[in-house]
Amino acid sequence: MSLDGTFAGWRPRQLASEGPRYLALVNALEQDIADGRLSDGDRLPPHRDLARELSLSVGTVSKAYQAAEQRGIVSGHVGQGTFVRRRSAARAEAATGHEPVNLALNVPAEGNETQILSALFGEVVRERDLAPLLRYHPHGGIWKHREIVAASLSDKSFAVEPARLFLCNGAQHAIDIALRLVAKPGDSILVDAFTYSGFKAIAAASHFTLVPVEMDEEGMDPEALKQACRRSGARVLYCMPTLQSPTARTMSLTRRRRIAEVAEELDLTVIEDDVYGFFFTERPVPIASLAPGHTFYVTSYSKCIAPGFRLGTLTVPTAYIAQAELLLHASAWFVAPMLGEAVVRMIENGKLEELLRERRRQALERYRVFMDVFPKAPRLQFPAFFGWLPLPQEWSADQFAAAARGRGILVTPPIASAVGEGDPGAIRICLGAPKDLIELSDVLQILCDIMGLHPASVASVA
């Protein structure tokens, strides 16, 4: 109220006569923001004053303001009031649920991969090199392809021998082959307490029992690994030392050495998933280089080129070469040679390194947006296209995923990665799908707005 007793502040031009009154009020508020009658930062009238002016109950106005916070068009601050927050069209679309924004699927941002591959495939056709690629080839891949890929993966800390490297239909296929080489249905497999959802799918299909190992800020804890191994009798370990999914944690060299020591001490077989190693300008030392006789090393080009580019690699200990060839024969016969040819040409002409530099730049840009919105999230030295978002104590990960879904935003549900029971107190947010940084910022801000609410208030206006 003003000093002379008259009403001062925003009031809707009209309220729809049909439907709940609180919904009519929040729709009118959203329309006035879209029309420019309200600007970013404008303060809305107190609940009681607006209720009196519109002949509504205070509860109706409060419910409308809560719903407006859910849509991301206002933000409430205790002791200060409720303020307008303008949104872009992309953010409004996410809030109203027209087309869900998928922050659950970890994909690279769009770049120049389509142009690179179009030019490359056209080059193969023009040079009349296509016919040889359409013939039968060795189960592990064309030898020349294996030589060049092995050389590109090798560095001063890790020498990859072509005879031990096999081309696979992506990392998922490589992991499945490795598991079939060292485990049988019903066996127990040691994994991080929160692990890659694709590994859980393989385990479920093959009837493996997953044994969770406690984690700390670097990922899997070596002492917890020893305890879990002795308690369960498991002899196979699956881990992601670099940018672990879903937590984005990376092991130090000291931690990797300790995991390798435990593997050798307890005679564990390690399946090392290194699909995110390319985000580092200098790849961290693989466990496979520290315990080569115990480790199957997996990587993939799908995460750096495109999800539909299904080409991965599996490097096996020497003792498993013949068995790996047999399983590749049984599961796929051989990988499409055109994909191996594409990668080899990209390695040789420098286009792969060009694309990797672009991916690192995109990931850094998007992670900076993520950190701008969520400054308390863990900082990564070399970001990827996902982050691990700690939640306020009053939120469970399941509640937060459901609230985000109600706002048209899909995030990774905790059940996808959790092994056993217990709430992670955080949730994975994938950053690659939004078309640009503005849309990403808008969608992340909606998640930030949800975090500022209480779960009960979200449920009350859902």
N, C-alpha and C positions, 0 to 999 in steps of 0.2 A: 504494500500500500504506500502511496505517496504521503507527504506530510499533511495534505489537506483532506486525506481520507479517500481520495479517488484511486482507482486501480492503475498501477504503472507496470508495464512489462508486456511480454508477448501474450496474445490470446489468439486462438484459431479463428479464421474467417468464418468457418462453419464446421459443424460436426455431422458426420453421416448419421442418419436416423435409424439405420438398421445395424444389427450386430451389437456386440458388447461395447459399452461406452468407453472403457479404457482403450480398446483397440481403435475406435474412431478418433480418440484424442491423439494417440501416437501416430496414426496415419496422417492426420492433419499436420502434426508437427513435422513429420518427414517431408510432406509436400511443401511446407513453407521454407524448409531448408533448401530443398531442390529449386524452388522458385527464387531464392535469394532474399526472402524476407528476413531470414535469420542468417547470421554469419558465424564463422568459426570463432569460438570464445564468448559468444553472447551468453549472458546469464539468464536462465529461465526463472519464472516466478516461483516462490516457495509453494510447496504442496498446498498448504492451507489457504493461501491467498488465491491461487488459481481455482481451487475447488469452490470457494465462495463466489468468485466471479462467474463461474460457469454453472453454478447450482449443481455441483457434483459432490460426491462424498470424498473425503480426504483419501480414503483407501483406493478409490478409483484412480485418482491422480497419481498416487504412489505406484500403483500397478502399471500405469501408463509410462511413468518415468523409468521403471525397471525394464519394461519391454523395449523402451527406446535405448537403454544402455545395452541390451542384448543385440539390438540391430546395429550398434556402434555409432549412433547419431548424436548421442550425448554422453557425458561422463559426469558422475557424481563424486563430490569430494566432501567428506564429513566436515561440518563446521563452516564450509565455504559456499555450498550450493551445487546446482546442476548447470552444466555448461554445454553449449552446442559444439559438436565435433563434425565438421563437414567430411564427406566421403567422395571418392571418385566413383564413377559408374561401375567399375569392376568390383569395388568394395560393396556397393549397394547390391549388385547381383549376387555376390556371395552371401550377403546378409539375408536376402529374401528367398534364397534357395532355388533360383531359376536353373542354374547350372553349377553343380558342386565343384569347388576348387579342391583338387586332389593333392594334399600335402602328405599323403600316406605312402605314395609310390615314389621310390627314390630313382629319379631319372635325371640325366644331364639337361641343362638349359639348352634351348635351341641355339645352334651356331651355324657354322658353314659346312657341317658334315654332309649335307645333301649335295651341295655343289661339288665337294671333293669326290664323293662316291660316284656321282653322275659322270664327271669328267673321266674318272678312272675306269669305270665300266665301259664307257664309250671308247676309250683308248684300247682296251682289250679287244673289242669287236673290230675296230679299224685296223689293228695290226694283225688280224686273223689269228689271234692266239687263243680263241675260244674253244676250238675243237679239242685240243689236248686236255682241256679242263673237264670235258664232258665224258671222259673215259673212266674206267675203274682205276683206283689207285690204292696204295697200301693203307691198311686200316688206321695207322697212326698219323696219316697225312703224307703229302708229297715231301720227299726227303729234302729237296731244296727249300721248301717252305719251313720245315722244321729247323734246318740249319740257320736260316736267317732270323727266325723268331727266337731261337735259343741264343744267338749272338746278341740280339737286341735286349734280351732279359738279363744277360750276364753283365756283371760289373766287377770292381775290384774285390768285393766281399762275397760274391756269389757267382760261381761258374756253372752254367746250365749246359749239359751235354745233349746234343740233338738226339742221341739214341735213347735218352731217358725222358725226352719231352714228347708228348702226344697232343695232337690237336683234337679238341672236343667241341661239342655243340653248346658252348657257353660254360660258365663256371658251375652251373647246376649239374650239368652232365658230368663234368670232371669230378665233382664231389661225390656224386653217386657211384662212379667207377671206383674211386678210391675206397669208399666204404665197402663196396662189394668185394674188393680185394682183401680187406683186412678184418671184416666182421661178418657175422651170419645173423639171420633174423632171431630176435630175442636177446642179443648181446646188449650190454650196457655201454653207452658212449658218454664220455665226459665233455661237458660244454659249459660256457659261461651261464651264469644264472639268468641272464637275458641274452638271447642268442638270435642269430639270423633266422628269419621266419621260413626261408626256403629250406634250410637244414631241418627244421622241425617237420616240414612236409615230407622230406625224404625219409626221416626217421619213422614217421607215422606209417608211411606206405610200406616200409620194410620191417616194421614191428621191432624197432630198436627201442631200448629203454634209455631215456636221457637222464644223466646224473648232473644236477646243477653244481657249479663251483662258484664260491663267493668271489666277488669282485671288489676292487678298490679303484682309486682315481686313475690307475694305469691299465685297468682291465683285470684279467684273471690273476688271482693271488696264488703264488707258488706253494705256500704252505697249505692253503685250503685245497689246492690240487692234490697234494700228497695225501692229505687226510681223506678226501673224497675217493681217491684211487684205492687206498687201503680198505676203506669202509665198503666200497661197492664191488671191488675186484675187477673193475673196468680196465681194459688195456688199450683203448683207443680214445684219443683226444681230438676234438675239433675246436679250432680257435681262429680269431681274427686279430692278430697283433697290431695291425695298422688300421686306424679309424674303424674300430669295432662297431658292428651294427647290432643293436640300435644306439649305443651310447656314445659313439664317435671318439672313444678313448684310444690312445696309442701307447704301446709299451715302449719304455726306454730300452737302450741296449742292455743295460744291467738286468732288467726284467726278462728280456728275451733269453739272455744267457742262463738265467735261473730256471726258466721253463725248459730250456734244452737240457740242462743238468738233471732236472727231475725226470724228463722223458728217458734219458739214458740210465739213470739210477734205478727207475722202476720198470724199465723196458716197455715204455709206452710208445705206441705209434701215433704220430701227430699228423693231422690233416690241417695244413696251414692255408687259410683263405686270404689271399692278398689282392683282392680285386680293386682296392683303393690305393695301392701303393703309388700309382701314377700321379696322385695329387701332390706328391713330394718332389721337389726339384732334384733331391738326392734321396733315393728310396731307402728307407730304414733297412738295416741288415735283417734278412729273413731268418727265421728259426731254421729253415731248411739248410742254410749255410753253416749253422752251429751244430746241428745234429742231422747230417745228411742221410745217415743210414736208418734214421727213425722217422723221416718226414716226407710226406707227400705235399707238393707245393702246387697251389691252384691260383691261376689268375685268369683275366678275361678282358676282351676288347669291347664287350657290350656296354660296360659302364662308362667308357671314355669315348666311344664312337656313337653308338645308338643302341637302345634295348633290342631292336629287331636284328641287329648284326650279331648273330649267335655264334661267336667264335671264342673259345677259351683254350687254356692249356693246362695240362697235368704233367708235372715232372715227378717221376717215381724213383724210389731207391733202386739200385741196379738189380737187386734180387727179384723185382716184380716186373721187369720189362716184358717177358714172354706172356705172363698172365694178363697184363694190361692190354697187350695187343689182342689177345683172345676176347676180352670183355668188350673192347671197342668194336671188334668184328661182330659180336653178338648183339650189341646195343644200337649200332648206327652204321655198320660196315665201314664207312669213313665219313669225315666231315666234307660238306660241299666245297670242292676245290676252289670255286670262285671266291669264297671268303678268305681262304688262305692266300690266294693270289692278290686280293685287294690289300690285305695287311702287309704283305711283302713289298708291294709297290709303294705303299704309303711309307714304309720304313726307308726304302731306298731313295725316294724322291723328297724326303723330308716333310711330307704332309702329315705324317702321324705326329711328329714332334710339334709341328705347327698347331695341330688340333689339341694336343696335350697342353700347350701353353695357353690356348684359348680357354680350355676347361678350367685350368688353375685360376685364370683371371676371372672367369664367370663365377667360380665358387667363392673366390675372395670377395667380389662385389656383393654377392648375395648373402654371404655370412656377415659382412659388415652391416647390412640392413637388419639381419636377424639380431645382431648385438646392439644395434641402435634401439630396437624395440624392446629387447630383453637383455639389458646390460649385466644382469646377475647370472646369465647362463655361462657355462664353462667356455673359456677362450681357447681356441685351437691355433697352434702354430701354422699348420697347413690345413685350411678348411676344406670340407667336402660339400656336397649338395644336400647335407642334412645336419641337424643340430639336436642336442639333447637338452630339453627344456625342463628344469626343475619346477615343480608346482607348489603353490602355497599349501600349507599343512592341511587346511580344511578341504582341499580337493583330492579325491582319488583319481588315478589316471583314467579309470573307466568312466567316472563322472565327467571328467573334462572332455574325453573323446566324444561322449554322448552330447554334451553341450555344444561342442564345435560342430558336430554333425547336424544338430538342430539349426545352426546358423549357416548351413551349406558348405562347411569346410570339413574335409575328410582328413583325419590324422591317424597315425598307426595305432590301432588299439593294443593295449598291453598284452592281451591274450596271444597276439601274433608272435611275440618274442619271449614271453615269460616261460620259464621252466619250473614247474612246481607252483607253489602258492606264494602270496606276498605281493604287495603293491610297490612298484618301482619308485613312486614319489616323483616321477618325471615322465616325459613322453617325447618320442621322436617326432621332429618336424622336418619334412623334406622341402627343399627350397627350389627345386629345378622346374616344377611345372608352371608356375605363373609366367605369363608371357614377357613381363618386363619387371624392372625394379620397383616401379610405382605400384603395380598390381600386387607384387609381393609385399611391399610395405603396408598396403591397405589391408590385405588379408591377415598379416601378422598382427596388425593393430586390433583387429576384431578379436583375435585370440587373447591379446593383452587385456582387452576390455572384459572378456569373459573371466579371466583370472582375477580381476578386481572385484568381481561379484562373489556372493556366497552361493554355494551349490543349491541351497534351499530356495533362494530367490529366483534362480534360473528355472528350477522345476516349477515354481509357482506361476510362471508366465509362459511356459512351454506350450 
